[in-house]
Amino acid sequence: MMKMLTIKIKDNKALKLIKDLEDLNMIQVVNSDIKESEAKLSSLLVGSISNEQAHNMQLELKQMRREWERDTY
């Protein structure tokens, strides 16, 4: 009984293992189009938060940095 799977390769080591399994005639790679993500993470996240949220986060970050740098002893 043959089953078809679609997998997402997260590490090049896994790709080598798949090729080894194919060499051992245990699996057959049907679609070998290897697509590497060319998109930067920043471009994937554009628009995920509003400008207002980003501004508020920047203000909070500045406040946290000021608190971290103050003398506490």
Protein Blocks (a to p, Z undefined) as FASTA:
>chain_A
ZZddddddfbfklmmmmmmmmmnopaccfblcdcddfbdfklmmgokacfklmmmmmmmm
mmmmmmmmpcfZZ
